[in-house]
C-alpha cells in the first residue's frame, strides 16, 4: 500500500539474477508498475511469506511464489527474498534477491 512507502521509495531488481527488465523502479508508481508487470505474467499466482528476519533498519522477507506461466502454461515455483530498508516507519527501499542466502548475507545475517 502507498501509505507505507516513503515518497523517495526505490524498488531495486539489480540483485535478482537474470531479471531482464528495468532494474530500478522509483516511487509508489514505480512499485505499482513493477507489480502489475510481474503478476500479469502468471495465472493462479500465489505468494507466501515463509518468514521475516530483523536486521536493524532492514527487514528480510523470505518468500515463495507459485503459479503457471501465461506464456508457456508451465507451473513454476520459486523462493526468493526481499530486503526492505525502513526510515521513520516507512519503506524507503526494497532490494529483491533471487537467492535467499544472498539477501541474508547482504544484511549481515547467516542462513
C-alpha positions in Angstrom: 0.0 0.0 0.0 1.1 3.5 -0.8 0.8 4.7 2.8 3.7 2.6 3.9 6.1 3.7 1.2 8.3 6.8 1.6 8.0 9.4 -1.2 11.5 8.5 -2.3 10.9 4.7 -2.3 13.0 2.6 -4.7 12.3 -0.9 -5.8 15.6 -2.4 -6.9 15.8 -5.6 -9.1 19.6 -5.4 -9.8 20.3 -8.2 -7.2 17.7 -10.5 -8.8 19.8 -12.7 -11.1 18.5 -12.9 -14.7 16.0 -10.1 -14.4 15.9 -8.8 -18.0 13.6 -5.8 -17.5 14.1 -2.4 -15.9 16.4 -2.6 -12.9 15.1 0.2 -10.7 11.6 1.4 -10.1 11.1 4.7 -8.3 8.3 5.8 -6.1 4.8 4.4 -5.5 4.1 4.5 -9.2 7.3 2.5 -9.9 6.4 -0.1 -7.4 2.9 -0.4 -8.9 4.4 -0.6 -12.4 6.6 -3.5 -11.4 3.9 -5.4 -9.5 1.4 -5.1 -12.4 4.0 -6.4 -14.9 5.1 -9.2 -12.5 1.7 -10.5 -11.8 0.4 -10.2 -15.3 2.8 -12.9 -16.5 1.1 -15.5 -14.2 -2.1 -17.5 -13.8 -3.1 -18.9 -10.5 -0.3 -16.8 -8.9 0.2 -17.2 -5.1 2.7 -15.5 -2.9 3.5 -17.0 0.6 5.6 -15.5 3.3 8.0 -18.0 4.9 9.3 -15.6 7.5 10.8 -12.3 8.4 14.3 -11.6 9.7 15.1 -8.4 11.7 18.4 -6.7 10.6 18.1 -3.4 12.4 17.0 -0.7 9.9 16.4 -3.5 7.4 13.9 -6.5 7.3 14.4 -9.5 5.2 11.2 -11.1 3.9 11.6 -14.8 2.8 9.0 -15.5 0.2 7.8 -18.3 -2.0 5.6 -18.0 -5.1 3.8 -20.4 -7.3 1.9 -20.0 -10.4 1.5 -21.0 -14.0 3.3 -19.0 -16.7 0.8 -17.5 -19.1 3.3 -17.7 -21.9 4.3 -21.3 -21.6 1.5 -22.7 -19.4 4.1 -24.4 -17.2 3.8 -24.5 -13.5 6.6 -22.6 -11.7 7.6 -22.4 -8.1 10.4 -20.3 -6.7 11.8 -19.0 -3.4 13.3 -15.5 -3.2 13.9 -12.7 -0.7 13.2 -9.0 -0.4 15.3 -6.7 1.8 13.3 -3.7 3.0 15.0 -0.6 4.3 12.9 1.4 6.8 13.0 5.0 7.9 10.5 6.6 10.3 8.2 3.7 9.9 8.1 3.8 6.1 9.7 1.6 3.5 12.4 3.6 1.6 13.9 0.8 -0.4 13.3 -2.8 -1.4 16.1 -4.9 -2.9 14.9 -8.2 -4.4 17.2 -11.3 -4.4 16.7 -14.5 -6.3 18.8 -16.3 -3.7 17.6 -16.1 0.0 21.2 -16.7 1.3 22.5 -13.8 -0.7 19.9 -11.5 0.8 20.7 -12.6 4.3 24.4 -12.1 3.8 23.8 -8.7 2.3 22.4 -7.6 5.7 25.0 -9.4 7.8 22.8 -12.4 8.8 23.5 -16.1 8.4 21.1 -18.6 6.8 
